[in-house]
Amino acid sequence: MDKILNLYDGLYRKYGPQHWWPGETQYEVIIGAILTQNTAWSNAEKAIANLKSAKALDPAILIGLEDARLKELIRPSGFYNQKAERLKSITSWYLYNRKKAISMDRMALRQELLGIKGIGRETADSIALYGFKKPIFVVDAYTRRFCRHHGLLEKGEYDDYRLLFEDAIGLKTKIFNEYHALIVAWGKLHGKATTTN
């Protein structure tokens, strides 16, 4: 669909490159995807800063943290009881599967991530795209509003939106990365949107 590519060009001209995801390592990107669930990125950043200060932003260290200590460190991100459990689950998976995940097919990786308790489609796709460089388009509340606003799709399921972009663009990781970030930039100027998993 030419309209989707034309909108991308317009957003890129208006907002410029967004340099997403703001994580220094693959593991930090994965942790960030969990911590930003149901909260603003600024809150997730505070939790990441706490983990860094405690030298705990390392899978081998985080997995060994006592639950109470981990909850204390990630408290700024909210829902810290749930997120502590999810961080341990994804970290355990990462320790045993990161090498295999790099070479996995994008949808096979997505299915594996969705099998981890507390990981929904938006989080799984964020991890796949930003952490493992797999071409999967990430859908959030901003994406849905963007599509309604521009007459692309009035309503649908998560994967209806994902496939709308993937079919129009092709499987292009770099464009997916930038497009999602640009839609978030657009969304922030068009009112609040809550994230969903």
Residue frames as qw, qx, qy, qz and C-alpha x, y, z in Angstrom:
[[0.000, 0.890, 0.456, 0.000, 0.00, 0.00, 0.00],
 [0.444, 0.476, -0.014, 0.759, 1.67, 3.19, -1.22],
 [0.324, -0.823, -0.097, -0.457, -0.14, 5.25, 1.43],
 [0.812, -0.560, -0.034, 0.162, 1.73, 3.52, 4.26],
 [0.723, 0.038, 0.086, 0.685, 5.11, 4.19, 2.61],
 [0.148, 0.667, 0.155, 0.713, 4.13, 7.79, 1.84],
 [0.536, -0.806, -0.103, -0.230, 3.13, 8.33, 5.46],
 [0.838, -0.327, 0.003, 0.437, 6.47, 6.90, 6.56],
 [0.518, 0.351, 0.116, 0.771, 8.31, 9.35, 4.30],
 [0.151, -0.783, -0.156, -0.582, 6.27, 12.23, 5.70],
 [0.722, -0.689, -0.070, 0.012, 6.92, 11.24, 9.31],
 [0.805, -0.108, 0.041, 0.582, 10.63, 10.81, 8.65],
 [0.315, 0.544, 0.117, 0.769, 10.87, 14.25, 7.06],
 [0.359, -0.794, -0.132, -0.472, 8.99, 15.82, 9.96],
 [0.729, -0.669, 0.110, -0.095, 10.59, 14.07, 12.93],
 [0.250, 0.712, -0.652, 0.075, 13.89, 12.71, 11.61],
 [0.662, 0.079, -0.739, 0.098, 15.60, 9.51, 12.78],
 [0.640, -0.653, -0.019, -0.405, 14.51, 8.41, 16.27],
 [0.256, 0.506, -0.758, 0.321, 17.49, 6.16, 17.19],
 [0.793, -0.313, 0.249, -0.460, 15.41, 3.44, 18.85],
 [0.648, -0.679, -0.332, -0.097, 15.68, 1.31, 21.03],
 [0.003, 0.834, -0.384, 0.395, 17.68, 3.19, 23.68],
 [0.889, -0.422, 0.179, -0.002, 19.48, 0.17, 25.08],
 [0.018, -0.782, 0.604, 0.155, 23.24, -0.36, 25.17],
 [0.100, -0.242, 0.960, 0.101, 23.07, -4.16, 24.93],
 [0.460, -0.160, -0.734, -0.473, 20.68, -6.78, 23.63],
 [0.377, -0.350, -0.798, 0.314, 19.88, -7.80, 27.19],
 [0.014, -0.284, -0.310, 0.907, 19.13, -4.21, 28.20],
 [0.368, 0.000, -0.427, -0.826, 16.66, -3.93, 25.31],
 [0.495, -0.257, -0.815, -0.159, 14.91, -7.09, 26.50],
 [0.284, -0.359, -0.641, 0.617, 14.76, -5.87, 30.10],
 [0.105, 0.175, 0.011, -0.979, 13.48, -2.50, 28.90],
 [0.410, -0.150, -0.635, -0.638, 10.67, -4.18, 26.95],
 [0.463, -0.416, -0.770, 0.138, 9.44, -5.81, 30.17],
 [0.261, -0.348, -0.426, 0.793, 9.89, -2.74, 32.37],
 [0.138, 0.078, -0.169, -0.973, 7.98, -0.44, 30.02],
 [0.236, -0.402, -0.843, -0.267, 4.85, -2.62, 30.13],
 [0.308, -0.770, -0.548, -0.106, 1.91, -0.49, 31.32],
 [0.388, -0.765, -0.105, 0.504, 4.06, 2.52, 32.16],
 [0.339, 0.930, -0.130, -0.060, 5.84, 5.46, 30.58],
 [0.806, 0.363, -0.264, 0.386, 9.36, 4.92, 29.25],
 [0.020, 0.719, -0.379, 0.582, 10.67, 7.49, 31.76],
 [0.742, -0.480, 0.309, -0.351, 9.64, 5.17, 34.62],
 [0.985, 0.117, -0.004, 0.128, 11.25, 2.17, 32.96],
 [0.498, 0.659, -0.304, 0.474, 14.44, 4.21, 32.52],
 [0.351, -0.698, 0.411, -0.470, 14.60, 4.88, 36.27],
 [0.931, -0.229, 0.253, -0.132, 14.37, 1.15, 36.96],
 [0.855, 0.412, -0.101, 0.299, 17.07, 0.43, 34.37],
 [0.154, 0.761, -0.377, 0.504, 19.30, 3.08, 35.98],
 [0.660, -0.551, 0.381, -0.341, 18.78, 1.36, 39.36],
 [0.989, 0.046, 0.128, 0.063, 19.75, -2.01, 37.87],
 [0.625, 0.619, -0.220, 0.421, 22.86, -0.47, 36.30],
 [0.168, -0.763, 0.400, -0.479, 23.88, 1.21, 39.57],
 [0.787, -0.385, 0.416, -0.243, 23.52, -2.13, 41.36],
 [0.057, 0.483, -0.825, -0.286, 25.59, -3.82, 38.61],
 [0.539, 0.132, 0.789, -0.263, 22.57, -6.08, 38.06],
 [0.643, 0.605, -0.027, -0.469, 21.92, -5.41, 34.37],
 [0.204, 0.442, -0.857, -0.170, 23.64, -8.67, 33.51],
 [0.804, -0.126, -0.378, -0.441, 21.67, -11.89, 33.07],
 [0.672, 0.025, -0.677, 0.299, 24.01, -13.98, 35.22],
 [0.103, 0.075, -0.526, 0.841, 23.69, -11.45, 38.07],
 [0.496, -0.145, -0.018, -0.856, 20.00, -10.58, 37.76],
 [0.754, -0.115, -0.583, -0.280, 18.94, -14.25, 37.81],
 [0.586, -0.095, -0.674, 0.440, 20.65, -14.64, 41.19],
 [0.117, -0.328, 0.241, -0.906, 19.14, -11.56, 42.84],
 [0.038, 0.331, 0.838, -0.432, 16.80, -12.12, 45.75],
 [0.058, 0.644, 0.663, 0.378, 13.24, -11.29, 44.71],
 [0.253, -0.861, -0.330, 0.293, 12.91, -8.54, 47.33],
 [0.363, -0.502, 0.260, 0.740, 16.07, -6.83, 46.07],
 [0.230, 0.214, 0.664, 0.679, 14.96, -7.04, 42.44],
 [0.064, -0.777, -0.612, -0.130, 11.53, -5.61, 43.29],
 [0.316, -0.783, -0.121, 0.522, 13.17, -2.74, 45.15],
 [0.343, -0.279, 0.436, 0.784, 15.38, -1.91, 42.15],
 [0.064, 0.270, 0.686, 0.672, 12.56, -1.94, 39.60],
 [0.003, -0.588, -0.657, 0.471, 9.93, -0.26, 41.80],
 [0.099, 0.471, -0.065, -0.874, 9.87, 2.97, 39.67],
 [0.164, 0.046, -0.748, -0.642, 8.48, 0.99, 36.72],
 [0.665, -0.057, 0.160, -0.728, 5.32, 0.01, 38.64],
 [0.951, 0.055, -0.105, -0.287, 3.77, -3.47, 38.88],
 [0.097, 0.689, -0.710, 0.110, 7.12, -4.51, 40.33],
 [0.661, -0.184, 0.689, -0.234, 5.87, -7.83, 41.77],
 [0.840, 0.457, 0.273, -0.109, 4.72, -9.02, 38.33],
 [0.484, 0.822, -0.300, 0.023, 7.66, -7.50, 36.51],
 [0.287, -0.627, 0.719, -0.094, 10.22, -9.08, 38.85],
 [0.766, 0.050, 0.634, -0.095, 8.76, -12.50, 38.04],
 [0.720, 0.680, 0.128, -0.042, 8.74, -11.70, 34.32],
 [0.156, 0.857, -0.492, 0.010, 12.33, -10.46, 34.42],
 [0.492, -0.402, 0.770, -0.051, 13.46, -13.71, 36.04],
 [0.796, 0.322, 0.505, -0.090, 11.53, -15.74, 33.44],
 [0.597, 0.800, -0.064, -0.002, 12.89, -13.87, 30.42],
 [0.071, -0.793, 0.604, -0.035, 16.39, -13.88, 31.90],
 [0.670, -0.185, 0.717, -0.041, 16.30, -17.63, 32.44],
 [0.771, 0.549, 0.322, -0.016, 15.11, -18.08, 28.85],
 [0.332, 0.908, -0.256, -0.007, 17.80, -15.69, 27.57],
 [0.365, -0.650, 0.666, 0.020, 20.64, -17.46, 29.36],
 [0.640, -0.032, 0.765, 0.065, 19.77, -20.75, 27.68],
 [0.597, 0.559, 0.568, 0.091, 18.45, -19.58, 24.32],
 [0.080, 0.853, -0.086, -0.508, 20.15, -16.37, 23.18],
 [0.166, -0.405, 0.723, 0.535, 22.48, -18.04, 20.67],
 [0.277, 0.333, 0.882, 0.185, 19.70, -20.17, 19.22],
 [0.198, 0.791, 0.452, -0.362, 17.36, -17.14, 19.10],
 [0.037, -0.643, 0.338, 0.686, 19.73, -15.16, 16.87],
 [0.019, 0.184, -0.817, -0.546, 19.37, -17.70, 14.07],
 [0.289, 0.402, 0.839, -0.225, 15.69, -18.50, 14.60],
 [0.045, 0.494, 0.597, 0.631, 13.00, -17.62, 12.09],
 [0.119, -0.262, 0.170, -0.942, 11.19, -14.45, 13.17],
 [0.688, -0.312, -0.200, -0.624, 7.84, -16.14, 13.78],
 [0.800, -0.138, -0.558, 0.173, 9.40, -19.10, 15.58],
 [0.318, 0.102, -0.457, 0.824, 11.16, -16.65, 17.91],
 [0.381, -0.303, -0.008, -0.874, 7.90, -14.77, 18.40],
 [0.807, -0.278, -0.413, -0.320, 6.08, -17.99, 19.36],
 [0.675, -0.058, -0.564, 0.473, 8.83, -18.92, 21.80],
 [0.079, 0.179, -0.313, 0.929, 8.70, -15.49, 23.45],
 [0.562, -0.306, -0.166, -0.750, 4.90, -15.66, 23.67],
 [0.795, -0.203, -0.571, -0.016, 5.33, -18.92, 25.61],
 [0.373, 0.052, -0.543, 0.751, 7.03, -17.03, 28.46],
 [0.234, -0.712, -0.640, 0.167, 4.59, -16.04, 31.19],
 [0.161, -0.794, -0.188, 0.556, 3.74, -12.33, 31.11],
 [0.156, -0.323, 0.486, 0.797, 4.96, -11.73, 27.55],
 [0.553, 0.623, 0.467, -0.297, 2.25, -10.61, 25.18],
 [0.693, 0.547, 0.334, 0.330, 2.42, -9.74, 21.51],
 [0.148, 0.967, -0.084, 0.188, 3.64, -6.16, 21.82],
 [0.484, -0.738, 0.468, 0.046, 6.42, -7.14, 24.23],
 [0.821, 0.001, 0.514, 0.247, 7.40, -10.22, 22.21],
 [0.598, 0.701, 0.240, 0.304, 7.51, -8.20, 19.00],
 [0.072, -0.967, 0.226, -0.095, 9.52, -5.42, 20.64],
 [0.642, -0.521, 0.542, 0.151, 12.07, -7.97, 21.85],
 [0.786, 0.273, 0.479, 0.279, 12.19, -9.67, 18.45],
 [0.432, 0.848, 0.137, 0.276, 12.56, -6.40, 16.51],
 [0.046, -0.934, 0.265, -0.237, 14.77, -4.30, 18.77],
 [0.628, -0.582, 0.516, -0.022, 16.63, -7.04, 20.62],
 [0.704, -0.067, 0.666, 0.239, 17.12, -9.68, 17.91],
 [0.099, 0.471, -0.429, -0.765, 16.74, -7.54, 14.74],
 [0.267, 0.284, 0.902, 0.188, 13.89, -9.68, 13.39],
 [0.140, -0.090, -0.318, -0.933, 11.51, -8.00, 10.93],
 [0.181, -0.567, -0.802, 0.038, 8.29, -7.91, 12.96],
 [0.050, -0.524, -0.098, -0.845, 6.22, -4.73, 13.10],
 [0.191, -0.237, -0.721, 0.623, 5.40, -3.64, 16.66],
 [0.240, -0.595, -0.475, -0.602, 1.83, -2.51, 17.32],
 [0.203, -0.249, -0.621, 0.715, 0.82, -0.34, 20.25],
 [0.120, 0.745, 0.562, -0.340, -1.99, 2.09, 21.11],
 [0.021, 0.655, -0.220, -0.723, -0.28, 4.82, 19.07],
 [0.090, -0.083, 0.831, 0.543, -0.26, 2.53, 16.01],
 [0.111, 0.543, 0.832, 0.001, -3.99, 1.93, 16.32],
 [0.061, 0.811, 0.268, -0.516, -4.71, 5.66, 16.63],
 [0.082, -0.489, 0.507, 0.705, -2.37, 6.44, 13.73],
 [0.120, 0.150, 0.894, 0.404, -4.20, 3.93, 11.53],
 [0.097, 0.716, 0.670, -0.171, -7.63, 5.30, 12.45],
 [0.047, -0.755, -0.013, 0.654, -6.48, 8.89, 11.96],
 [0.035, 0.473, -0.583, -0.660, -5.13, 8.18, 8.48],
 [0.786, 0.290, 0.017, -0.545, -7.92, 5.86, 7.39],
 [0.249, 0.432, -0.857, -0.130, -5.70, 2.78, 7.18],
 [0.447, -0.219, -0.867, -0.004, -7.69, 0.53, 9.49],
 [0.429, -0.599, -0.059, -0.674, -10.60, 1.54, 11.69],
 [0.612, -0.485, 0.518, -0.349, -10.36, -1.40, 14.09],
 [0.828, 0.258, -0.490, -0.089, -8.97, -4.89, 14.19],
 [0.894, -0.420, -0.014, 0.156, -6.97, -7.41, 16.16],
 [0.407, -0.742, 0.377, 0.377, -3.29, -6.89, 16.96],
 [0.556, -0.105, 0.674, 0.475, -2.11, -9.01, 14.05],
 [0.431, 0.769, 0.451, 0.141, -4.40, -7.19, 11.59],
 [0.019, -0.982, 0.129, 0.134, -2.40, -4.03, 12.26],
 [0.522, -0.523, 0.581, 0.343, 0.92, -5.87, 12.19],
 [0.604, 0.232, 0.677, 0.352, 0.18, -7.51, 8.86],
 [0.309, 0.917, 0.247, -0.053, -1.10, -4.24, 7.39],
 [0.081, -0.903, 0.369, 0.206, 2.40, -2.76, 7.77],
 [0.546, -0.327, 0.723, 0.269, 4.35, -5.93, 7.02],
 [0.619, 0.469, 0.604, 0.177, 2.42, -6.55, 3.79],
 [0.283, 0.952, 0.109, -0.033, 2.79, -2.94, 2.64],
 [0.114, -0.885, 0.440, 0.104, 6.49, -2.57, 3.46],
 [0.802, 0.312, -0.494, 0.120, 7.89, -6.08, 3.16],
 [0.820, -0.508, -0.164, 0.205, 10.08, -7.60, 5.88],
 [0.446, 0.607, -0.189, 0.630, 12.45, -4.69, 6.44],
 [0.612, -0.461, -0.468, 0.441, 13.83, -4.53, 9.96],
 [0.320, -0.067, -0.083, 0.941, 15.33, -1.06, 9.67],
 [0.232, -0.343, -0.322, -0.851, 12.11, 0.52, 8.39],
 [0.600, -0.534, -0.582, -0.127, 10.00, -1.32, 11.00],
 [0.540, -0.315, -0.383, 0.680, 12.31, -0.01, 13.72],
 [0.128, -0.011, 0.032, 0.991, 12.10, 3.57, 12.49],
 [0.320, -0.403, -0.516, -0.684, 8.41, 3.53, 11.55],
 [0.564, -0.559, -0.601, 0.088, 7.27, 2.35, 14.97],
 [0.429, -0.341, -0.263, 0.794, 9.42, 4.99, 16.68],
 [0.001, 0.117, 0.256, 0.960, 8.08, 7.69, 14.35],
 [0.427, -0.523, -0.602, -0.427, 4.49, 6.67, 15.08],
 [0.536, -0.538, -0.493, 0.424, 5.24, 7.03, 18.80],
 [0.254, -0.154, -0.013, 0.955, 6.69, 10.52, 18.14],
 [0.223, -0.319, -0.478, -0.787, 3.53, 11.36, 16.19],
 [0.518, -0.528, -0.666, -0.100, 1.31, 9.91, 18.92],
 [0.441, -0.379, -0.418, 0.698, 2.90, 11.96, 21.66],
 [0.001, 0.085, -0.090, -0.992, 1.77, 15.11, 19.82],
 [0.462, -0.220, -0.506, -0.694, -1.76, 13.76, 19.34],
 [0.710, -0.461, 0.073, -0.528, -2.77, 13.03, 22.91],
 [0.365, -0.445, 0.786, -0.227, -2.04, 10.31, 25.39],
 [0.829, 0.113, -0.447, -0.316, -2.10, 6.62, 24.53],
 [0.661, -0.490, 0.533, -0.196, -1.77, 3.79, 26.98],
 [0.265, 0.418, -0.842, -0.214, 0.41, 0.87, 26.04],
 [0.907, -0.096, 0.158, -0.379, -1.01, -2.62, 25.85],
 [0.409, -0.418, 0.797, 0.153, 0.75, -5.91, 25.88]]
